[in-house]
Structure formats: C-alpha cells, structure tokens
Amino acid sequence: MSDCILWPADHIKPNGFGWTMHQGKVVYAHRLVMGFPDGPVGHTCHDEAAKRGECAGGSTCLHRRCVNREHLKTMTHAENLLASPHT
C-alpha cells in the first residue's frame, strides 16, 4: 500500500478529520476526494493498522486525515463499523 497523504493540520476538525469549504459548506476532505458518495467513506489504511495493533483510532488517529484515494473505500455504515476494531 502506498503512503497516506495527510490533509494539512490547519484544516482538521476536533474529531480528527480533515475539512475544507466546498460550495459554501464545510465538508470532510476524504468525502470530497471520493466525490461525495451516498454512504460512509472508510479509511483502509486505518483498518489495516488497527488490525495490526498499530492504531487505536479516535480523534488523534492520523489516518482520519488521509486523503489518498487508494486508502479510501465507499461502504455501508455497518461495513465501516466492522472494518476496524477501533474507530
């Protein structure tokens, strides 16, 4: 897997996700990169790291800032919750 591409630190919400303005609204950067799909966008980089015990998730998780399209996957809400033991 290629490296994460992290959204700039000056545009991070308190929950750890990157944000930007799009058409006058604040939007999550990872959703913008994926073209605003109907369902959640999961970070496979986090899922894999969490399974290896390398990331506990939460607002300080750097994977939440990742906007590498190769690391993002549209999924259902249930799939997103089950993809990683830690969110």
C-alpha positions as CSV (number, residue, x, y, z in Angstrom):
1,M,0.0,0.0,0.0
2,S,1.2,3.5,-0.8
3,D,1.8,6.1,1.9
4,C,-1.0,8.1,3.5
5,I,-1.5,11.6,2.1
6,L,-2.4,13.8,5.2
7,W,-4.7,16.8,5.0
8,P,-3.0,20.0,6.3
9,A,-3.0,20.3,10.1
10,D,-4.6,23.7,10.0
11,H,-7.8,22.3,8.5
12,I,-8.6,19.5,11.0
13,K,-11.8,19.3,12.9
14,P,-11.7,18.4,16.6
15,N,-12.8,14.8,15.7
16,G,-9.5,14.5,13.7
17,F,-11.0,14.5,10.2
18,G,-9.7,17.0,7.5
19,W,-12.1,19.6,6.2
20,T,-12.5,22.2,3.5
21,M,-15.1,24.6,2.1
22,H,-17.0,23.4,-1.0
23,Q,-19.8,25.4,-2.5
24,G,-20.1,27.4,0.7
25,K,-20.3,24.4,3.1
26,V,-17.8,22.8,5.4
27,V,-17.2,19.2,4.1
28,Y,-14.9,16.4,5.1
29,A,-11.9,16.2,2.8
30,H,-12.0,12.4,2.4
31,R,-15.6,12.6,1.2
32,L,-14.7,15.4,-1.2
33,V,-11.9,13.2,-2.7
34,M,-14.4,10.4,-3.2
35,G,-16.9,12.6,-4.9
36,F,-19.4,12.7,-2.0
37,P,-20.8,9.2,-2.2
38,D,-24.1,8.4,-0.5
39,G,-22.6,6.1,2.1
40,P,-19.7,6.4,4.5
41,V,-16.1,6.5,3.3
42,G,-13.8,4.2,5.2
43,H,-10.0,4.5,5.6
44,T,-8.5,1.2,4.7
45,C,-5.1,2.4,6.0
46,H,-6.6,2.7,9.5
47,D,-8.4,-0.6,9.3
48,E,-5.2,-2.4,8.4
49,A,-3.1,-0.6,11.1
50,A,-5.8,-1.2,13.7
51,K,-5.8,-4.9,13.0
52,R,-2.0,-5.0,13.5
53,G,-2.5,-3.2,16.8
54,E,-0.7,-0.1,15.5
55,C,-3.6,2.4,15.8
56,A,-6.2,2.8,18.5
57,G,-8.3,5.2,16.5
58,G,-10.0,8.2,17.9
59,S,-9.6,11.9,17.3
60,T,-5.8,11.7,17.3
61,C,-5.7,9.0,14.6
62,L,-3.6,10.4,11.7
63,H,-5.5,8.0,9.3
64,R,-8.5,10.3,9.7
65,R,-6.5,12.9,7.9
66,C,-5.6,10.6,5.0
67,V,-6.9,11.7,1.6
68,N,-5.0,9.1,-0.5
69,R,-7.7,7.8,-2.8
70,E,-6.1,4.4,-2.8
71,H,-6.8,4.2,1.0
72,L,-10.4,5.3,0.8
73,K,-13.4,3.0,0.2
74,T,-17.1,3.7,0.0
75,M,-19.0,1.2,2.2
76,T,-22.2,0.9,4.2
77,H,-22.3,2.2,7.8
78,A,-22.3,-1.4,9.1
79,E,-19.2,-2.3,7.0
80,N,-17.4,0.8,8.2
81,L,-18.1,-0.1,11.8
82,L,-17.0,-3.7,11.3
83,A,-13.9,-2.8,9.2
84,S,-11.8,-1.9,12.3
85,P,-11.9,-2.9,15.9
86,H,-11.1,0.7,16.9
87,T,-12.7,3.8,15.4
